[in-house]
Amino acid sequence: MPTTRRAATLASAMSILLLTSGCGTSSGAAQSEATTSTTCGLPYIFEVGQQKIAVGSCAGLLGGTPVDVTVRVGDHFSVMIAHEINGKVDFPVPTPNTTAVTLLGQSGSNASYVATQVGTATLLAKGTPYCLATDPKPSTCPTLRVNVVAP
């Protein structure tokens, strides 16, 4: 019996070690810049021009101050949302809080936006239980702050 308990404890410890060891990026910059290879379950990866911006933690939590980007009126950008193999998204599509940015649409786990007028918009993940400050209650988390300037 003690051998069985010891084996079960060892198996549990190994499972935890394997699960947590896969949570990381090759550069360690999960908050501000996406890498080309990752084992993380990052909630969002925004593509703004040539820049890729990972938002959230490896554990799938959102919170803190959103990353700032600057775009010009008329610029398009997109986000890839963490999703299941069947395409079902794990996080809500971020919605802009002002008319400076417009959500053009969603196709599977990707959403597209356009900068429509000079101003600032924060893209918000609404109704998610993964906000750091309010976990586990569903809440609204800022994901990206977009500063729109003249063309």
C-alpha beads as a LAMMPS data file, in Angstrom:
LAMMPS data file: protein, C-alpha beads

151 atoms
150 bonds

1 atom types
1 bond types

-500.0 500.0 xlo xhi
-500.0 500.0 ylo yhi
-500.0 500.0 zlo zhi

Masses

1 110.0

Atoms # bond

1 1 1 0.000 0.000 0.000
2 1 1 2.724 2.585 0.809
3 1 1 4.363 1.814 -2.567
4 1 1 1.091 2.517 -4.371
5 1 1 0.664 5.809 -2.502
6 1 1 4.249 6.788 -3.273
7 1 1 3.763 5.983 -6.965
8 1 1 0.559 8.035 -7.087
9 1 1 2.282 10.967 -5.380
10 1 1 5.201 10.746 -7.808
11 1 1 2.839 10.591 -10.794
12 1 1 0.951 13.647 -9.548
13 1 1 4.170 15.584 -9.024
14 1 1 5.389 14.670 -12.517
15 1 1 2.073 15.779 -14.064
16 1 1 2.283 19.147 -12.336
17 1 1 5.907 19.563 -13.383
18 1 1 5.106 18.766 -17.021
19 1 1 2.122 21.113 -17.102
20 1 1 3.984 24.039 -15.583
21 1 1 7.243 23.547 -17.454
22 1 1 5.498 24.010 -20.800
23 1 1 4.244 27.444 -19.809
24 1 1 6.779 29.878 -21.213
25 1 1 8.100 31.642 -24.258
26 1 1 11.545 31.390 -25.693
27 1 1 12.174 35.066 -24.935
28 1 1 10.200 35.366 -21.697
29 1 1 8.305 38.406 -23.050
30 1 1 4.708 37.193 -22.864
31 1 1 3.300 40.595 -21.899
32 1 1 4.644 42.767 -24.661
33 1 1 5.898 40.815 -27.640
34 1 1 4.941 37.502 -29.179
35 1 1 7.595 35.012 -30.147
36 1 1 7.545 32.731 -33.145
37 1 1 7.416 29.613 -30.987
38 1 1 5.597 29.246 -27.717
39 1 1 3.918 26.608 -25.615
40 1 1 1.810 29.232 -23.862
41 1 1 -1.921 29.530 -23.957
42 1 1 -1.743 33.297 -24.531
43 1 1 -5.250 34.784 -24.721
44 1 1 -4.579 37.284 -27.532
45 1 1 -1.922 37.998 -30.122
46 1 1 -2.495 41.321 -31.866
47 1 1 -0.848 42.039 -35.203
48 1 1 -0.409 45.766 -35.765
49 1 1 1.656 46.506 -38.869
50 1 1 4.797 44.374 -38.547
51 1 1 4.493 44.181 -34.763
52 1 1 3.051 41.183 -32.893
53 1 1 1.850 41.889 -29.379
54 1 1 0.957 39.085 -26.994
55 1 1 -1.574 40.020 -24.335
56 1 1 -2.167 38.045 -21.166
57 1 1 -0.179 35.498 -19.262
58 1 1 0.814 31.966 -20.130
59 1 1 -1.851 30.840 -17.674
60 1 1 -4.498 32.635 -19.730
61 1 1 -5.043 35.527 -17.308
62 1 1 -5.715 39.106 -18.366
63 1 1 -5.008 42.229 -16.395
64 1 1 -2.771 45.118 -15.693
65 1 1 -2.182 48.051 -17.959
66 1 1 -2.939 47.447 -21.639
67 1 1 -0.120 47.741 -24.153
68 1 1 -0.170 51.021 -26.136
69 1 1 0.094 51.086 -29.923
70 1 1 -0.170 53.944 -32.403
71 1 1 -1.801 53.585 -35.811
72 1 1 -2.991 55.990 -38.503
73 1 1 -6.579 56.561 -39.590
74 1 1 -7.354 53.871 -42.181
75 1 1 -4.854 51.341 -40.818
76 1 1 -6.110 47.792 -40.364
77 1 1 -4.966 45.424 -37.627
78 1 1 -6.070 42.081 -36.255
79 1 1 -6.058 39.745 -33.281
80 1 1 -5.749 35.992 -33.013
81 1 1 -7.740 34.699 -30.058
82 1 1 -6.744 31.545 -28.166
83 1 1 -9.021 28.761 -29.329
84 1 1 -9.771 25.078 -29.227
85 1 1 -8.860 22.699 -32.051
86 1 1 -12.479 22.926 -33.273
87 1 1 -12.090 26.715 -33.648
88 1 1 -14.183 27.714 -30.615
89 1 1 -12.586 30.784 -29.016
90 1 1 -11.564 30.647 -25.357
91 1 1 -11.841 34.414 -24.783
92 1 1 -14.284 37.082 -25.964
93 1 1 -13.562 39.156 -29.063
94 1 1 -12.117 42.459 -27.789
95 1 1 -14.466 45.342 -28.527
96 1 1 -13.418 49.010 -28.857
97 1 1 -14.775 51.433 -26.256
98 1 1 -14.855 54.452 -28.635
99 1 1 -15.442 55.112 -32.331
100 1 1 -11.719 55.706 -32.997
101 1 1 -11.511 51.991 -33.843
102 1 1 -14.157 49.794 -35.473
103 1 1 -14.424 46.006 -35.228
104 1 1 -14.834 44.891 -38.851
105 1 1 -15.678 41.292 -38.060
106 1 1 -14.629 37.909 -36.805
107 1 1 -13.719 34.813 -38.759
108 1 1 -13.051 31.827 -36.528
109 1 1 -10.400 32.813 -34.009
110 1 1 -9.375 35.997 -35.852
111 1 1 -10.930 39.442 -35.591
112 1 1 -10.157 42.472 -37.764
113 1 1 -10.245 46.171 -36.902
114 1 1 -9.782 49.495 -38.669
115 1 1 -8.732 52.846 -37.227
116 1 1 -11.610 55.137 -38.225
117 1 1 -10.890 58.528 -36.636
118 1 1 -8.285 60.365 -34.586
119 1 1 -8.542 59.501 -30.902
120 1 1 -7.897 56.657 -28.485
121 1 1 -9.755 53.382 -28.059
122 1 1 -9.192 50.594 -25.592
123 1 1 -10.101 47.128 -26.788
124 1 1 -11.999 45.393 -23.993
125 1 1 -12.551 41.717 -23.269
126 1 1 -16.056 41.737 -21.797
127 1 1 -17.644 39.065 -19.629
128 1 1 -14.549 36.965 -19.005
129 1 1 -13.709 35.314 -15.678
130 1 1 -9.986 35.638 -16.419
131 1 1 -9.352 39.240 -15.324
132 1 1 -6.657 39.271 -12.644
133 1 1 -8.324 41.924 -10.507
134 1 1 -11.736 40.252 -10.343
135 1 1 -11.084 36.547 -10.747
136 1 1 -13.289 34.460 -10.709
137 1 1 -16.226 36.837 -11.403
138 1 1 -16.932 37.636 -15.064
139 1 1 -15.703 41.146 -15.718
140 1 1 -14.183 43.463 -18.324
141 1 1 -10.421 43.579 -18.940
142 1 1 -8.490 46.031 -21.108
143 1 1 -6.397 44.259 -23.744
144 1 1 -4.886 46.919 -26.026
145 1 1 -4.932 50.729 -26.075
146 1 1 -4.928 52.069 -29.627
147 1 1 -3.877 55.663 -30.269
148 1 1 -5.150 56.737 -33.686
149 1 1 -3.359 59.634 -35.376
150 1 1 -3.998 61.494 -38.641
151 1 1 -2.935 59.765 -41.861

Bonds

1 1 1 2
2 1 2 3
3 1 3 4
4 1 4 5
5 1 5 6
6 1 6 7
7 1 7 8
8 1 8 9
9 1 9 10
10 1 10 11
11 1 11 12
12 1 12 13
13 1 13 14
14 1 14 15
15 1 15 16
16 1 16 17
17 1 17 18
18 1 18 19
19 1 19 20
20 1 20 21
21 1 21 22
22 1 22 23
23 1 23 24
24 1 24 25
25 1 25 26
26 1 26 27
27 1 27 28
28 1 28 29
29 1 29 30
30 1 30 31
31 1 31 32
32 1 32 33
33 1 33 34
34 1 34 35
35 1 35 36
36 1 36 37
37 1 37 38
38 1 38 39
39 1 39 40
40 1 40 41
41 1 41 42
42 1 42 43
43 1 43 44
44 1 44 45
45 1 45 46
46 1 46 47
47 1 47 48
48 1 48 49
49 1 49 50
50 1 50 51
51 1 51 52
52 1 52 53
53 1 53 54
54 1 54 55
55 1 55 56
56 1 56 57
57 1 57 58
58 1 58 59
59 1 59 60
60 1 60 61
61 1 61 62
62 1 62 63
63 1 63 64
64 1 64 65
65 1 65 66
66 1 66 67
67 1 67 68
68 1 68 69
69 1 69 70
70 1 70 71
71 1 71 72
72 1 72 73
73 1 73 74
74 1 74 75
75 1 75 76
76 1 76 77
77 1 77 78
78 1 78 79
79 1 79 80
80 1 80 81
81 1 81 82
82 1 82 83
83 1 83 84
84 1 84 85
85 1 85 86
86 1 86 87
87 1 87 88
88 1 88 89
89 1 89 90
90 1 90 91
91 1 91 92
92 1 92 93
93 1 93 94
94 1 94 95
95 1 95 96
96 1 96 97
97 1 97 98
98 1 98 99
99 1 99 100
100 1 100 101
101 1 101 102
102 1 102 103
103 1 103 104
104 1 104 105
105 1 105 106
106 1 106 107
107 1 107 108
108 1 108 109
109 1 109 110
110 1 110 111
111 1 111 112
112 1 112 113
113 1 113 114
114 1 114 115
115 1 115 116
116 1 116 117
117 1 117 118
118 1 118 119
119 1 119 120
120 1 120 121
121 1 121 122
122 1 122 123
123 1 123 124
124 1 124 125
125 1 125 126
126 1 126 127
127 1 127 128
128 1 128 129
129 1 129 130
130 1 130 131
131 1 131 132
132 1 132 133
133 1 133 134
134 1 134 135
135 1 135 136
136 1 136 137
137 1 137 138
138 1 138 139
139 1 139 140
140 1 140 141
141 1 141 142
142 1 142 143
143 1 143 144
144 1 144 145
145 1 145 146
146 1 146 147
147 1 147 148
148 1 148 149
149 1 149 150
150 1 150 151
